[in-house]
Amino acid sequence: MGKRAPKTNRWHGLDRQRQSNRPKLPKGLPGWSARLRSLLWSWWVWAIAAVAAQTSDRPYTALSLVFVATFVYLAAPSERAPVYGLDHEFGIESDEFLSTIMGATDTPFAPGNRLDIYNNGDQFYPVMMDAISQAKESITIEAYIYWAGHVGRLFADALATKAREGVPVKILLDSLGSSTIGSEILETLESSGCIVKWYRPLHWYTINRINHRTHRKSLIIDGCVGFTGGAGIADHWMGNAEDEHHWRDIQIRVQGPAVISLQTGFAHNWLETTNELVSGAIYYPPLQNVGSLRVQNILSSPETGSSTIRIMYYLSIVCARKSILIANPYFIPDAAAIEILLDAKQRGVDVKIMLAGIYNDNRLARLNSIRLYGRLLEGGIEIYEYNRSMLHQKYMVCDGVWSTIGTTNFDNRSFALNEENSVCLYDQAIAGQFQSIFKADLEACDRIEFGSWSNRPLSAKLREHAASIFKDQA
C-alpha cells in the first residue's frame, strides 16, 4: 500500500478525549436560495397547489400540478448528506484515516493487487479488447453508455467471438444511457449467445425508479481482471484527446482480489434485473495475489440511503494537509463541500480543481458549475477549465499518497441518484502518476480568475440561476 509517513497530529489521554467530545459545528447550512430550491422540490407544495386549483374549479390546472407533484416526488433524491463530523481532526497520513475510510464506507481494502492507468481511447481500448480475446471463463460488462458506431461494433464482434467459443458473456446496459446502441450491435451480440439485459427499462410500472440509473462502467474478465473509469463504449472516446471530437478520459485495469468487488457491483444489479444469481469460480475465482497494492473499491447506490462515495470524498478533503487535486467533468458541490474545500485552503492545503470547459456535453451541469466558482475563487482555490476537448476523467489525489478514480462525478446525481463505483488506494507511486497526469493536462487548460468570473454578462448569470433550480438533477 506504499510507505507510510510518520504519524502526526495525534492526541493523547485527556486532551484527545476532550477533543472528541467537543460539540461539532455543521458545515454548509443552506442559504435562502437553497431553501427556496428545496421548497420547489417538495412534492407536498405542488400537491397543496393542486388541491387549491381543484377547489377553485380549475381541473386542468389541478391535473397539471398533480403531474408536477408526482415528478418531484420521484425525482428528488432522498440521500442524507453529511453536515456534522466534517472537521479536520486527523491527517491522511495517520492510522485513523484508513480505518475511518473503511468503517464509514463499510468497504475493506483487498491486498495483493496490481493497478495500471491508461490515458484516452488509443491506450485503453486496445488493452480492453486484448483482455476480451484472452477470456477463458467469463466476461461481464456493466455500462451506462454503449452506443452504435465503430467502437461499438468492434466490441460486439469481439464479445460475439468469445460467446461462440463457449465463454459466458453477460452484458448489463443502462436502458437510458445505452438506448442508442442500435439493432445491428444487438443482433450481433444476441445471435452469438451473449446475454444482454437492460437496467431499469422505462415502463409505466417502473416510473418510481426511472431517475435511478447505473452509471458504472466495468469490464471483468474471468473474475480476476477488471477495467473501470470514466469511459463507456462509443466513438468519441477514440483517439488521444487531440480535438473536441475525441474525449479526454482515463481507464484503469485492476488485477487481483480487488476485482471481486467490481464483480459484486455487477452481480447485484444483474440480480435485480434478471433474478439470476451470479456465482461460481468462473465469476469469483480463488484469491491470488498478483501485486503489492491494497485496493478499496467503493460501491455506491441510492438504495442504501446515503452515498458511501460522497463520504469518502468528504473525509479525504477534510483530512488533507498538503494538496488536493480534483479532475472531474461535472463539478457541482453542495454547500458542505464548498465549505470543507475552503477550510482546506485556509489551513494551507494547495487545492486545484480541473473541470470540463467549453467542450461540455451537459449544458445544465456546466451552468451550475460556473455559478459556484465565486466563493472557491475568492478563497484562493485554483480552478482550471480543460479546453482542448471534453474532459471526462474522474479522479482525486490528496497529499501525494491517497488516490481515488472511478465513475463518480462530483455532483448530486452521482452521489445520490446513480449506481457508481470508485477505486481507492494509498500508494505514493500511483498518486505520483495521477499528479503527473494532472500537471500534463494543465497545458490544455485555462485558469479561471475571479475578476473575469465576476464580470461575466448579466445574461449568463441569469441563465445560471435559472439552471440552479435543477442543480440536484444535472
N, C-alpha and C positions, 0 to 999 in steps of 0.2 A: 504493500500500500504506500510505499515510499518512506523516506526517512522523516521521522517526526522531529519537529523543532522542540527546544526546551519549553516546558510548560511555564506560562506566566499568568499574571493576573489571578492568582489563586487566593482563596480566603482560608482562614484557619480559625477554628474554635468559635468563640462567641461572636467575633466580627462577621464571620460567614453566616452564622445563624441570624444575626440582626439584619444583614443584607438581604437574606432570602425572605425574611418576614416583613420587610418594608412594603408598605402599600404600593401597588403598581398603578402607574398612570396610563390612561387609554391613549392609543395612537390613532390619529385620523378621525376624530369626531366629525360628523357630517356638517357642512355649512348649509346655508339656506338653499342653494341650488341643488345640492344632493338630496335635501329633504323634500324639495319640490319634485325632483325626479322620482324619488321613492314613492311619493304620493300618486304620481301619474301611473306608476307601475303596480299600484294596489288594486286588485280586481274589485274589491268591495266599493271603491269610489265610483267605478263605472256601473256597478250593479245598482247602487243607490240612484245614480243618474237615470238608469233605465226605468226604475220604478217610478221616479218622478215624471219621466216622459210619458209613461203609460197612464198615470193618474191625470195627466194633463191632456189626455186623449190624442196622443201623438204616437200611434202604434209603430209606424215605420222607424221613427227615431228611436223608440224603445228597443226595437229589434236590432237596430244597428249597434246600440250601446251594449246589448247582450253579447253580440259577437265580439266587441272590443273587450268586454269583461272576461269572456272565455279565452280570448287570445292572450291577454295579460296574465291570467291565471296559469295558463300552460307554459308561457314563455319566460316568466320571471324566475330567476334562479332562487333556490331555497337554501343555498350553502351558507353556513355560518363562518364568516371570515374572522381571523383572529384580530382582536383590538387590544387586549391586555397581554402581558407577558412578552412584549416586543422590546425589551430593554437589553442594553449591552452589558451583560454580566460576565461573559467568558468569551475567550477568543477561539477562532477556528483551530488554532494550533494547541488546543487544550484537550484533555481527555473528555471533558464534559460535552464538547461539541459533537463528536461522533456518537457517543452514547445517547445524546439527546435527539440527534437526527434519526437514529434507529428507533428509539422509543416513540417519538412524536409521529413518525410516518408508518410505524409498525412494519418496517422493512429492514431485514438484516443485510449485512454485507456477505457476499459469497466469495470465498478465497479461490485462488488458483486460476485466474483468467488472463487472457490477452485481449488488448483493445487496439484497433487500427483506425486511423482517421483518414477519410477520403474527401477531397475537395472537388465539387462540381461533377456533373454527369460524365465527363470524359474519364474521370477516375473511378467513380463508384459504380456506374452501370456495368462496365466490363467485369469488375470483380464480382458483382452480384450474379451476372449471367454465368460466369465460370463456376460459382458455387452451385447454381442450379444444375449445371451439367454434371457435377460430381455427386449429386444427391443419390443415395442408395436406399434409404429407409423411408423418408417422408419429407414433404415440403408443406409448410403452412404460410399463408400470406394474410395479413390484415392491412387494408389500405383504405384511406379516406379518398384518395384520388387514383383512379386507373382510367385513363382516357384513351379514346381512339387515336391512332396515329402510328408513326414508325416505331417508337419505343414500345408502345402497347402491343404491336404485332410481334416484335422481337421476343418479348417476354412470353406472349401467348404461345408462340412456336416452341420456345424452349421448355415451357411447362407441359405443353402437349406431348412433346417427345418423351419426357420423363414419365408422364402418366401412361403412355403406350408401352413403356418398358416395365410397368407394374409398380411404380413408385406412387404411393397415395399422395394426392395433391389436393389440399383443401384451401379454398380462397374465400375470404370474407370481405365483402366490399360494402362501404357505406352507401346506402341507397340514394342519398342526395349527392354526395361528393363524386361518386363514380357513375352517375346516371348517364353520362355521355360516352360510355365505354364502346358502344356500337355493337351491332348484331354480328359483324364479321369476327370480332375477337371472341365474343361469347360462343359463337358456333365452333370456333377452333378449340376453345377450352373444353366445352361440354361434350363435343363429339369424341374427344380423345379420352374421356374418362375423368377429367378434372371435376371436382365438385365445387360449384360456385354458389354462394349464398349471399343474401342481401341483409345487411344490418338495419333493422328498424325501417322496413319499407313503408311508404306513405299510403296508409289506408285510413278510412274514416274511423275505424275502430282502434287505430293506434295513434289517434290525434294527441293523446296525452303524453306521447313520447317523441314527437317529431322534432322537438328542439334539442334533444339529446343525441349527439352524433358520436361515432367513433372517429377520432382524429389521429389514431395511431397509424404508424407506418412500420410494419415489421415483415421481414422475410426470414424464415427459420428453416434451416437445412439439417435434417437428421437429428433435430433436437439438441445439437451441440454447436452450431454456428448460427449467429443471429445478426441481422442488419436492422438498424433503426436510424432515425434522424428526421430531417425536415422534408425529404424528397418523397414524392409519390412516383407513379409510373405515367409519364407524359412527356411530350416532345420538348416542352420549354425548359426541362432540366438537362437537355443535351448540351454539349459544348463545355466551355470553360468561363462562363460569365463574361464573354467578350463584348456583349452588347445587350440592349434591352430585351432581345428575344431569347436570351439564354440566362436563366436564373442563377443566382449565386446561392449555393447550398452546401451542406455537409451531411454525409452519412458516416456512421461508424460500423465497424464489424467487431462483434464480441464473440470470443471463443472460450468455452469453459462452462463451469457450473452456473454462472450468472445468466446463461441463456434460458435456464429453467423458468425464470421469472418472466422473460419475454413470451415464452410459450404459454405460461399461465394466463397472461393477458389475453392472448388469442383464444385459449381454451374456454375462459369464462364467457366471452362474447359469442363464441361458437355454440356453447351450450344454450345460452339464452335464445339464440337464433334458430337452432335446429333441434334442440332437446337431445343432442348427441354428446356423450361424454368422451372427450379425447383422453386416451390412456394408453399405457403400454410403453415398452422400451423403445419403440420406433419414434415416439414423441418425447419421452423422458428417459434417455439412456442413463446408465450408471455414471455417477460423477467422476470426471477425470480432470485433474489439474493440468493445464497447458501453459500456465504463465504464473507470474508473481503478483498480479493485481487483485485486490479485493474490490469488488464492484457491487454497487447497490442499484437495482432497477426499481424505481418507484412507480407504481401503477395508481392512477387517479381516476375516479369515477364519480359522477353526481349521485349515484345510488348510495354512496356512503354518507352523504350529508355534509361532508367537509372535504376540502381539497388537500390531499397529502402533499401534492407538488407545490401548492401555494405555501404551505407550512415550511417545506424545505427551502424554498426561495427566500422567504422572510427570515428564517433562522440564519441562513447563510449571510444575508445582508447585515443583520444586527450583530453578528459575531465577527464580521470582517474588521481587520485593524489596519491593513496596508493598502489594499487595492480591490476594486470591484470592476470587472469588465463584463458588460452585458451586450450581446448581439442578438437582436430579435426583430422580426419584421413588424409585428403588431404590438406596440408598447402603449398600453392604456392602464397605467397604475391607478389603484384606488387611493383614497386619502391616506390610509395607513402606510402603503408602500412609498408614497411620496415622502411622508414624514420620516420613515426609517432610512431612506436614501439620504435625506438632508441631514439626519443625525449622524450618519456615517461620514459624510463630508465634513461636518463640524468637528468630529473627533480626529480628523486628519487623514481619513481614507481617501485615496485617489479614485474617483468614481467616473468612469467613462461609459457611455451608452451609445451603441451603434444601431441605427434603425433603417428600415426601407425609406427611400427618399421619393424622388419624383416618379420613379417607376414603381408603382404600387397597385396591386390588383384589388385592393379593398379601400375604396374611397371613404367609406364611413369610418373605418378604423384610422385612416390617416388624419382625417379631420379631428377626431377625438384625441389623437396623439399630439398633434400640433397644439391644440388648445391647452394641454397640460405642461407644455415646455416651460412656462414662465417661472414658476416657483423653483423648479430644478435649476434653471439657468441662473436665477438670482442667487441661489445658494452656492454657486460655484461648480456645479456638476457639468461635465463636458458632454454635449450631445452632438453626434455626428450622423449625417444622412448619407447613406450609400447611394450614389447616383450613376453608377456605371450600368447597372441592371437591377432587377428586382432582388433584393436581399431577402433570403428566406430561411437562413440558418437560425438555430435557437440554442444558444449556449450561454453559460456564465462561468467566470473564473474568479475566485476570491483568494487573495493573499498569496497567489502563485503556487497554491498547493491543492485547492479544492475546485473541482470542475463538475459541471452538470451539462448534459446535452441530450436532446430528445425531440419530442414532437410538440412541446408545450409553448404556446405563445404567452407573452406577459400581458394577459388581458383576462377579463372576467369570463369570456366564453371558454377559454381553455381551462381556467381554474375551476369553474362552477358548472359548466354545461356539457363539456366533451369528455370522452374517454381518451386519456393521454398516458404517456409514459416518459420518464426522464431517467437516464443512466447517470449515476453519480460515482465519483471516486476521489480518494485522497492520494494524489501522486504528483510529485513535483515535475516529473518528466512529461506526463500527459498535460498538466496545466501549462507547462512551458510551450508545448506545441500549440495549444489554443491561444496563448499570448502572442506567439509569433504570427499566427493566422490573423489575429485581430490587428496587429501592427501593420501587416501587409495590406489588409483591406482598408486601412485608413487612407491609403493613397488614392482610393476611389471615392473618398467621402468629402463632403463639405461640412465644416463645423458651423453649428448654429450659434449665432451671437444674440445676446439678449436685446440689443438695440434693434437689429433687423427684425427680430421676432415681434417686439412690441410695436414696431412701426408698420406691420403688415396692414393691408387695406381693411377698412371697416366691413366691407362686404365679406371678406374672408372670415373675420371674427364672427359675423352673424351666421355664416354657414356652419362654423364650428359649434356655436351654441345651439343651433338647431339640431346638429348631429348628436350633441350630448344627450338628448332625450333617449337615444338608442345606445348609449355608452356601454351598457352591460350586455348588449346583443351583438356588438360589432365583431 
